[in-house]
Amino acid sequence: MTQATNQSWGGRFSEPTDAFVAAFTASIAFDKRLYHHDIRGSVAHATMLARVGVLTDAERDRIIDGLGEIEAEIERGEIEWSVALEDIHMNIEARLTDKIGVTGKKLHTGRSRNDQIATDIRLYLRDEIDAVAAELTRLRSGLIDLAEAEADTIMPGFTHLQTAQPVTFGHHLLAWQEMLARDHERLLDCRKRANVLPLGAAALAGTTYPIDRHVTAELLGFDRPAENSLDAVSDRDFAIEFTAFASILLMHMSRMSEEMVLWASAQFDFVDLPDRFCTGSSIMPQKKNPDVPELVRGKTGRVYGHLMSLLTLMKSQPLAYNKDNQEDKEPLFDTLDTVKGCLRAFADMAPALKAKPESMFEAARRGFSTATDLADYLVRAGVAFRDAHEIVGKAVAFGIEQGRDLSEMTLDELKQFSDAIGDDVFEVLTLEGSVAARNHIGGTAPDQVRAAANRARDALNALQESRHGA
């Protein structure tokens, strides 16, 4: 079965395209989401062509008015997308020609679908990056506020998932915030490199028409035109960079998810997740399943896969454009959808975590978490650190045997391990004393946590102000 040859390029062909091949090579099923950005790029292109005299002002106005009507038709769901027209560009151009006649065919002067799609994707990604940045800002702001509120809440800090030293819940939440702050920087860096205009590169070598790419760049809000036409139409490193950012972000969110899942379990009982972010069991009525963090943890692998897909897509392509690049959109689109969904869920859920201070405190008390504080105490009393380490190890072994924490032992029991221990030792063996002693920048002392929260909030506000100013 065959179908009519695409009129945008069919003059050279002697037989129509096979129907299966037409469907196999078409991208309209997924690139139709680019309609707004395709039209926006076309409006700027037509405006530029009129400025340099390639189009008359009347032709420009007819094209722009027609494109506006088409966008309204699309948003009302009145457009029937044609596989025969392959992609979003030709579907819109064909509809424009239907509406305004031969003038519609003049729109494509001085450009190619190669530079057109590269421009559409960058415009689309730029807007989506702004949406992702807004959700990241909302999540970071919520975590900072919660951390400040929980600056005095003591919990065990872990290494190897074993109780290590006491920290505060606020300090732990600010560790999450620091991860996200670096992710935010990576995202905005990615936006800078995506914000370069390919349009005007045409198919690969530029165009013979007297175009002004600086005008087009200014109209579309790009920082500058791309320097090299071959590179402009053929590389997708900006999409790869965004997917790499997304992979690191989801890795961080997966770590957060793992902790939420653990903390919400009966075995930890550190936090309560709001019911609206959980589901129940069809057979076990007592269950409250942390589905949202579990799904975020699971979706991480999905985004990793898209990163590998895009890297593999590009790795063997000679310059310039190749049809392979049609496969760039679905991984990128799904990555964007996944990231925005995960961030929205987290921005709503994470700041709504309810700490269980009693459970956290008891868990920190049980695990000999102030053992390092006792060793430091001995060092300050003149004991060499390695000797202090051995002394405390013996004290912990005694505590395990007796079923008591260091702070629950008597002074005489502690002194049997070292004469350097005095009656002031209990000041360092309490959980409160332990966290308060870490009173330096980056430490877990409550005052330091509150100060860190203020610095993080100021940095986030400054970032927002600088972006709005730009």
MIGUSE-270476 format. One line per 5 residues: number of its first residue (from 1); for each residue y, x, z of C-alpha. Coordinates in pm, 1 decimal, decimal comma, always signed. Each point is the difference from the previous one (the first is absolute). Layout:
% MIGUSE-270476
NUM	Y/X/Z; ...
//
This chain:
% MIGUSE-270476
1	+0,0/+0,0/+0,0; +344,3/+130,5/-91,5; +356,2/-110,0/+53,7; +334,5/+54,5/-165,5; +142,5/+349,9/+12,6
6	+280,1/+52,2/+252,4; +318,7/-31,9/-199,8; +178,1/+268,2/+203,7; -219,0/+272,0/-147,9; -241,8/-157,2/-250,2
11	+161,4/+109,8/-325,2; -216,9/+309,8/-29,4; -329,6/-188,2/+58,6; -222,8/-157,6/-265,2; -203,2/-225,7/+228,2
16	+74,2/-193,2/+315,8; -98,7/+116,4/+347,0; -337,7/-105,3/+133,7; +45,1/-272,5/+261,3; -193,5/+193,6/+262,1
21	+203,2/+315,4/-66,2; +321,6/-200,3/+25,4; -104,1/-134,1/+339,7; -136,8/+338,2/+111,6; +321,6/+186,6/-81,7
26	+244,6/-266,7/+120,3; +184,7/+47,4/+328,3; +188,2/-329,2/+25,7; -240,5/-130,6/+265,2; +142,5/+247,1/+251,5
31	+324,8/+140,2/-138,5; +157,9/-345,6/-16,9; +119,9/+60,5/+354,7; +248,1/+245,2/-153,2; +187,6/-276,4/-184,8
36	+317,5/+19,6/+210,4; +25,6/+376,7/-34,2; -87,4/-7,5/-370,3; +281,4/-248,4/-60,0; +237,5/+198,3/+217,6
41	-72,6/+314,9/-199,7; +47,9/-187,4/-326,6; +336,8/-136,8/+110,7; +118,2/+352,1/+81,9; -138,2/+133,5/-328,8
46	+177,8/-270,1/-201,0; +322,7/+62,9/+189,8; -20,4/+370,9/-76,5; -80,5/-61,3/-369,1; +312,1/-213,2/-30,3
51	+215,6/+266,5/+164,9; -110,9/+262,2/-251,3; +38,3/-239,4/-295,0; -366,7/-53,6/-88,6; +32,9/-370,6/+92,9
56	+305,6/-219,2/-31,6; +136,3/-163,7/+311,3; -113,5/-338,0/-136,4; -355,0/+129,4/-50,8; -0,6/+148,3/+349,7
61	+112,9/-330,8/+150,9; -263,2/-200,5/-188,8; -271,3/+241,2/+115,7; +112,5/-3,5/+363,4; +36,8/-378,8/+8,4
66	-342,6/-39,7/-159,3; -159,5/+237,5/+250,9; +156,8/-196,0/+286,3; -149,0/-321,7/-134,6; -342,0/+163,5/-34,2
71	+11,8/+124,1/+359,3; +76,8/-353,1/+116,9; -291,5/-132,6/-207,2; -234,1/+253,8/+154,2; +110,1/-87,7/+353,2
76	-56,3/-369,1/-75,3; -351,3/+81,0/-123,8; +73,9/-115,9/-355,7; -108,3/+315,9/-184,2; -348,2/+22,6/-151,5
81	-94,9/+366,2/-3,0; -168,5/+117,3/-319,7; -279,5/+258,0/+1,1; +65,9/+51,4/-370,8; +344,3/+135,6/+91,0
86	-169,1/+247,0/+236,7; +257,3/+58,2/+268,7; +308,2/-122,6/+182,6; +235,2/+174,0/-243,6; -126,7/-165,7/-316,7
91	-43,5/-339,4/+165,8; +364,7/+0,6/+102,0; +122,4/+142,9/-330,0; -195,5/-259,0/-200,0; +140,1/-281,1/+211,4
96	+350,7/+142,7/-42,1; -40,3/+6,7/-378,5; -122,2/-359,7/+6,9; +314,4/-98,2/+189,1; +273,1/+198,6/-175,9
101	-152,5/+102,1/-331,8; +24,6/+337,9/-169,4; +248,6/+130,8/+257,9; -287,0/+9,1/+248,2; -175,5/+256,3/-218,1
106	+296,7/+234,0/+35,5; -50,5/+40,1/+376,6; -270,4/+262,6/-43,1; +229,9/+231,8/-197,2; +0,9/+350,5/+148,9
111	-287,0/-50,8/+240,4; -379,8/-17,9/+11,7; -244,8/-180,9/+220,8; -79,7/+345,6/+136,5; +340,4/+54,5/+158,0
116	+36,3/-372,6/+67,4; -309,1/-24,0/+221,9; +83,9/+326,4/+176,9; +340,1/-150,5/+81,0; -141,9/-337,2/+106,1
121	-241,8/+159,1/+244,2; +268,7/+218,1/+155,0; +233,6/-297,8/+39,0; -278,5/-204,8/+153,3; -118,9/+276,9/+230,1
126	+354,3/+71,5/+114,3; +46,9/-361,5/+111,9; -341,9/-4,8/+162,5; +73,9/+323,7/+185,1; +308,5/-167,8/+144,0
131	-216,0/-291,3/+117,4; -253,7/+238,6/+155,3; +281,3/+193,7/+170,1; +132,6/-323,4/+151,3; -340,2/-81,2/+151,3
136	-37,1/+357,4/+126,8; +339,7/-30,3/+164,9; -102,6/-326,3/+164,6; -324,7/+150,5/+129,3; +167,4/+314,9/+130,3
141	+274,4/-198,7/+171,8; -254,9/-222,1/+173,0; -202,9/+298,0/+121,6; +310,6/+173,4/+135,0; +101,2/-310,6/+195,6
146	-351,1/-42,8/+141,0; -23,5/+368,7/+90,1; +325,7/-20,3/+193,4; -125,5/-306,1/+188,8; -327,1/+178,1/+85,2
151	+151,5/+336,4/+96,0; -140,7/-21,0/+354,3; -343,0/-144,4/-86,2; -263,6/+264,2/+74,4; -315,5/+30,5/-209,1
156	-254,7/+273,5/-63,4; +71,1/+242,7/-280,8; -309,3/+105,7/-190,5; -144,0/+296,1/-183,1; -344,5/-40,6/-153,9
161	+33,3/-361,9/+121,6; -49,4/+138,5/+353,0; +260,5/-48,3/+270,8; +223,4/+306,6/-9,5; +336,9/-46,6/+174,0
166	+206,9/-301,1/+99,0; +272,5/-106,7/-241,8; +212,7/-308,9/-28,5; -65,7/-283,8/-240,6; +355,2/+40,5/-124,6
171	-66,1/+365,6/-81,1; -312,0/-95,0/-193,6; +188,4/-264,1/-200,0; +267,1/+253,9/-86,8; -273,8/+225,5/-139,9
176	-78,5/-282,3/-242,2; +370,6/-26,7/-79,1; +21,1/+371,6/-79,4; -282,0/-33,9/-252,8; +180,9/-289,2/-166,5
181	+331,4/+187,6/+1,3; -153,8/+277,6/-209,7; -155,3/-260,2/-229,1; +343,1/-159,4/-39,0; +146,0/+334,9/-108,0
186	-280,5/+47,1/-253,3; +66,2/-347,1/-140,8; +371,5/+60,1/-49,1; -70,0/+339,7/-156,4; -235,0/-171,7/-242,5
191	+274,3/-246,2/-90,0; +232,4/+284,4/-100,6; -249,7/+133,8/-251,7; -81,5/-346,7/-132,3; +368,4/-73,1/-57,1
196	+29,4/+187,3/-329,6; +47,0/-184,3/-331,9; -263,1/+43,0/-276,7; +166,4/-246,6/-240,8; +134,9/+177,4/-305,9
201	-299,2/+231,7/-24,9; -137,6/-254,8/-250,2; -360,0/+68,5/-103,8; +7,1/+367,4/+96,5; +275,3/+192,5/-180,7
206	+313,8/-202,8/+62,0; +180,1/-205,6/-266,3; +231,0/+58,5/-294,0; +233,3/-279,7/+111,1; +322,4/+101,2/+182,1
211	-113,8/-130,7/+338,9; +170,0/+83,3/+329,9; -268,5/+38,1/+265,1; +253,6/+60,9/+275,6; +137,7/-349,6/-59,5
216	-348,2/-151,1/+24,0; -74,1/+199,1/+314,3; +320,7/-121,6/+161,8; -65,3/-362,4/-96,9; -348,4/+12,5/+151,9
221	+96,7/+196,5/+311,7; -198,6/+313,1/-85,7; +124,9/+333,6/+127,6; -24,8/+165,0/-342,2; -188,2/-10,4/-330,3
226	-326,8/+192,2/-22,4; +57,6/+345,4/-145,6; -301,7/+21,3/-230,7; -117,0/-279,3/-228,2; -364,5/+113,1/-8,6
231	-24,1/+7,5/+377,2; +198,2/-322,1/+44,3; -248,2/-220,8/-185,8; -325,3/+165,9/+101,0; -6,2/+88,1/+369,4
236	-80,5/-236,8/+283,2; +40,8/+244,2/+286,7; +253,2/-232,3/+161,0; -271,4/-267,4/+27,4; -245,6/+259,4/+131,5
241	+255,9/+116,4/+254,5; +51,2/-353,9/+124,6; -374,9/-51,8/+29,4; -27,8/+331,1/+187,5; +271,0/-121,1/+238,6
246	-190,2/-326,8/+37,1; -323,6/+185,7/+75,4; +162,9/+201,6/+278,7; +170,1/-310,7/+137,7; -325,8/-196,0/+0,8
251	-176,4/+295,7/+162,0; +251,8/-18,7/+284,1; -25,3/-377,7/+21,7; -378,7/+26,8/+2,3; +18,8/+231,5/+301,3
256	+226,3/-251,9/+172,0; -242,1/-276,4/-94,8; -293,1/+190,1/+149,0; +186,1/+34,3/+329,2; +94,8/-368,2/+2,7
261	-361,5/-98,3/-61,8; -117,6/+226,1/+282,5; +276,7/-99,4/+241,2; -57,5/-372,0/-53,3; -372,2/+30,5/+76,8
266	-143,5/-102,7/+335,7; -105,2/+360,5/+54,7; +361,0/+127,1/-11,4; +196,3/-317,4/+76,6; +332,5/+181,9/-50,2
271	+182,9/-253,7/-216,7; -11,0/-360,6/-106,1; +49,4/-82,0/-367,1; +178,8/-330,2/-60,9; -240,0/-275,8/-102,0
276	+179,5/-52,0/-330,6; -121,6/+340,6/-120,2; -362,6/-54,8/+100,1; -290,4/-223,7/-96,4; -304,2/-136,2/+177,0
281	-372,2/+6,1/-59,4; -197,6/-280,5/-162,5; -280,4/+43,0/+253,1; +143,3/+177,5/+306,7; +272,8/-213,2/+159,5
286	+130,2/+277,8/+225,2; +93,0/+231,9/-287,4; +355,4/+96,1/-92,9; -28,5/+232,0/-296,8; +282,5/+243,5/-91,5
291	-23,3/-82,0/-369,7; +348,3/+114,2/-102,9; -32,5/+362,4/+119,1; -357,5/+9,9/-126,1; +111,8/-111,7/-346,6
296	+281,7/+252,5/-6,8; -251,9/+267,5/+92,7; -225,9/-120,3/-281,9; +273,5/-22,7/-262,0; +76,8/+367,5/+50,0
301	-301,8/+90,7/-211,3; +122,8/-231,9/-273,4; +330,0/+189,3/-25,3; -175,6/+338,1/+9,5; -202,7/-119,8/-298,7
306	+314,0/-88,4/-194,2; +141,2/+347,4/+63,6; -314,2/+162,1/-138,0; +5,0/-241,4/-295,2; +355,2/+96,7/-98,1
311	-60,8/+371,0/+46,4; -310,1/-20,8/-216,3; +184,0/-212,4/-257,0; +260,3/+271,0/-57,0; -200,5/+318,0/+38,4
316	-115,5/+45,7/-362,9; +278,3/-158,9/-201,1; +172,1/+213,6/-263,8; +367,8/-65,4/-63,2; +140,8/-250,4/-68,8
321	-90,3/-367,3/+54,6; -364,8/-111,1/-12,6; -152,6/-346,1/+30,6; -168,1/+119,6/+319,1; +333,4/-62,5/+172,1
326	-50,6/-373,6/-31,1; -240,0/+50,6/+291,6; +279,9/+115,8/+229,4; +126,7/-346,2/+87,7; -285,4/-173,1/+176,4
331	-56,9/+281,1/+254,0; +373,4/+25,0/+62,7; +49,5/-376,2/+25,3; -292,1/-43,7/+238,4; +118,8/+293,1/+211,7
336	+342,2/-163,0/+30,4; -147,1/-338,5/+88,2; -233,0/+156,4/+256,3; +268,0/+213,2/+164,7; +247,0/-286,8/+24,5
341	-262,8/-229,5/+149,4; -114,6/+256,9/+255,5; +355,7/+83,8/+102,5; +97,6/-364,3/+33,2; -300,6/-65,9/+223,5
346	+72,0/+306,0/+213,8; +373,2/-65,6/+26,2; -82,4/-344,5/+138,6; -295,3/+103,6/+215,8; +64,2/+345,2/+148,3
351	+322,7/-86,6/+188,5; -181,1/-306,1/+141,6; -271,0/+206,3/+172,4; -31,3/-91,4/+367,5; -82,7/+293,5/+221,6
356	-237,3/-38,8/+293,8; +151,5/+252,1/+243,4; -261,5/-43,2/+273,1; -288,9/+75,6/-236,1; +182,6/+295,6/-151,5
361	+87,0/+142,8/+341,1; -355,0/-38,2/+131,1; -143,0/+169,9/-309,9; +239,0/+292,3/+44,5; -88,7/+24,4/+369,5
366	-373,3/+6,7/-66,4; -11,9/+291,1/-239,6; +125,8/+293,6/+213,7; +304,8/-1,3/-226,2; +210,2/+199,8/+248,8
371	-239,3/+295,8/+1,4; +241,1/+206,6/-210,6; +278,3/-82,7/+246,1; -209,9/+146,7/+282,3; -61,7/+315,4/-206,2
376	+374,7/+32,7/-65,8; +64,0/-49,4/+372,5; -234,9/+290,0/+80,5; +164,9/+224,4/-260,8; +339,2/-67,2/+158,8
381	-157,6/+101,3/+331,1; -94,3/+339,6/-145,4; -355,2/-63,7/-123,5; -85,8/+138,1/-344,0; -45,6/-280,9/-252,3
386	-363,3/+81,2/-81,2; -83,0/+0,2/+370,9; +192,8/-323,5/+44,5; -195,9/-152,6/-287,4; -330,2/+86,5/+169,4
391	+119,1/-128,7/+339,8; +102,3/-335,6/-144,3; -323,6/-25,7/-195,8; -193,9/+29,3/+326,2; +224,9/-259,2/+161,9
396	-63,9/-240,2/-289,6; -375,4/+57,2/+27,9; +26,0/-87,5/+370,0; +198,2/-311,9/-87,1; -261,0/-111,6/-251,1
401	-270,2/+48,4/+261,2; +198,7/-195,4/+258,6; +125,7/-265,9/-241,5; +363,7/+71,2/+87,2; +304,6/+116,5/-190,9
406	+187,7/+315,1/+103,3; +277,7/-208,1/+152,0; -254,6/-181,2/+220,1; -131,8/+317,2/+165,0; +123,4/+116,4/+337,4
411	+205,6/+315,6/+38,6; -292,6/+172,8/+173,6; -231,4/-89,1/-286,6; +242,2/+149,5/-251,6; +68,4/+310,6/+210,4
416	-370,4/+89,8/-6,9; +57,4/+102,6/-362,3; +315,0/+207,3/+60,9; +215,7/+98,2/+296,4; +301,1/-20,5/-231,5
421	-13,8/-379,0/+17,0; +248,7/-145,6/+246,8; +94,8/-347,2/+116,5; +254,2/-32,4/-282,5; -283,7/-8,7/-255,8
426	-10,2/-378,2/-4,4; +343,1/-9,1/-159,8; -155,5/+136,4/-320,6; -329,1/-188,0/+22,0; +151,3/-345,3/-39,3
431	+22,5/-143,8/-349,7; +367,7/-73,7/+50,0; +67,5/+357,9/+103,6; -196,6/+135,3/-292,4; +192,3/-186,8/-269,6
436	+334,3/+56,0/+172,2; -63,3/+376,1/+1,1; -5,0/+9,8/-382,6; +375,9/-31,6/+2,3; +103,3/+181,0/-316,9
441	+75,3/-104,0/-356,7; -320,9/-125,3/-157,5; -160,1/-52,9/+341,6; -146,3/-318,0/+144,0; +234,1/-38,6/+300,0
446	+146,7/-352,6/+1,2; +358,2/+127,5/-21,9; -96,1/+213,2/-297,6; -170,9/-296,7/-167,6; +314,3/-210,4/+36,7
451	+212,5/+283,8/-136,4; -240,7/+49,1/-291,4; +8,7/-371,7/-77,2; +379,4/+13,1/-15,2; -7,4/+302,1/-230,5
456	-255,3/-167,9/-225,9; +209,1/-317,4/-16,2; +313,8/+199,5/-80,2; -181,6/+192,9/-274,3; -136,0/-321,1/-151,9
461	+344,9/-161,8/+8,2; +156,2/+308,2/-158,3; -262,4/-8,2/-274,0; +79,2/-363,2/-72,8; +374,1/+64,7/-5,5
466	-37,9/+296,0/-235,3; -210,8/-204,0/-241,5; +240,5/-292,7/+0,4; +287,9/+243,0/-48,4; -176,1/+157,4/-296,2
//
